[in-house]
Amino acid sequence: MGARDEAPVTMPVNACRHCVIPEIDHFQRWTEAAGWHGWKAPTQAQIKARMLARRANRIMRKAGAR
C-alpha cells in the first residue's frame, strides 16, 4: 500500500452540515441531532475546518512519500 492509500479520508468541503453527505447524494436523511432533513449548507466554520483538514492530510501524504 502506498501513502495515498493509508491517508485519512477527509469529508467533502461542501457536505451537509448535519450528516456530512455531499449535496448531490443527499436527498432526505435522518440524524438524531437534526431528524429528517434536506441538505443544509455547511457553516463557514465547518467549511474552513474541512479545508484545513484536507490541507493537513495533503501535507502528511507528501511528507510520507519522501
Backbone hydrogen bonds in HBPLUS format (Angstrom, degrees):
<---DONOR---> <-ACCEPTOR-->    atom                        ^
c    i                          cat <-CA-CA->   ^        H-A-AA   ^      H-
h    n   atom  resd res      DA  || num        DHA   H-A  angle D-A-AA Bond
n    s   type  num  typ     dist DA aas  dist angle  dist       angle   num
A0005-ASP N   A0002-GLY O   3.12 MM   3  5.45 126.5  2.42 105.0 117.0     1
A0006-GLU N   A0003-ALA O   3.21 MM   3  5.16 129.6  2.47  94.5 107.7     2
A0015-ALA N   A0012-PRO O   3.24 MM   3  5.32 152.6  2.32 117.7 114.1     3
A0016-CYS N   A0021-ILE O   2.97 MM   5  5.40 168.0  1.98 130.7 132.7     4
A0020-VAL N   A0016-CYS O   3.14 MM   4  4.72 146.6  2.26 125.0 128.7     5
A0017-ARG N   A0040-LYS O   3.05 MM  23  5.79 153.4  2.12 142.3 150.6     6
A0025-ASP N   A0022-PRO O   3.10 MM   3  5.62 139.4  2.27 113.2 123.3     7
A0026-HIS N   A0023-GLU O   3.27 MM   3  5.13 166.7  2.28 106.6 110.4     8
A0029-ARG N   A0037-HIS O   3.05 MM   8  5.58 164.8  2.07 154.4 158.4     9
A0037-HIS N   A0029-ARG O   2.82 MM   8  5.58 148.9  1.91 157.0 167.1    10
A0031-THR N   A0035-GLY O   3.17 MM   4  4.91 147.5  2.28 111.0 118.2    11
A0035-GLY N   A0031-THR O   2.61 MM   4  4.91 142.6  1.74 144.4 150.5    12
A0047-ILE N   A0043-THR O   2.99 MM   4  6.31 163.1  2.02 155.2 159.4    13
A0048-LYS N   A0044-GLN O   2.97 MM   4  6.15 164.3  1.99 148.6 152.8    14
A0049-ALA N   A0045-ALA O   2.96 MM   4  6.13 164.1  1.98 147.7 152.1    15
A0050-ARG N   A0046-GLN O   2.92 MM   4  6.08 160.2  1.96 152.1 157.3    16
A0051-MET N   A0047-ILE O   2.93 MM   4  6.14 156.3  1.99 150.8 157.4    17
A0052-LEU N   A0048-LYS O   2.92 MM   4  6.14 160.1  1.96 153.3 158.8    18
A0053-ALA N   A0049-ALA O   2.95 MM   4  6.14 150.7  2.03 143.4 151.6    19
A0054-ARG N   A0050-ARG O   2.99 MM   4  6.23 154.5  2.06 144.3 150.8    20
A0055-ARG N   A0051-MET O   2.98 MM   4  6.25 160.4  2.02 148.4 153.6    21
A0056-ALA N   A0052-LEU O   2.92 MM   4  6.14 161.6  1.95 148.1 153.1    22
A0057-ASN N   A0053-ALA O   2.97 MM   4  6.17 159.5  2.01 148.5 153.8    23
A0058-ARG N   A0054-ARG O   2.91 MM   4  6.15 154.3  1.97 149.1 156.5    24
A0059-ILE N   A0055-ARG O   2.93 MM   4  6.19 159.7  1.97 153.4 158.6    25
A0060-MET N   A0056-ALA O   2.93 MM   4  6.15 158.0  1.98 147.6 153.9    26
A0061-ARG N   A0057-ASN O   2.92 MM   4  6.12 156.0  1.98 146.7 152.9    27
A0062-LYS N   A0058-ARG O   3.02 MM   4  6.26 161.2  2.06 148.7 153.4    28
A0063-ALA N   A0059-ILE O   2.93 MM   4  6.14 158.1  1.98 149.8 156.0    29
A0064-GLY N   A0060-MET O   2.94 MM   4  6.09 149.2  2.04 144.6 153.0    30
A0065-ALA N   A0061-ARG O   3.05 MM   4  6.21 127.7  2.33 140.0 153.1    31
A0065-ALA N   A0062-LYS O   3.24 MM   3  5.14 138.3  2.43  94.0 105.4    32
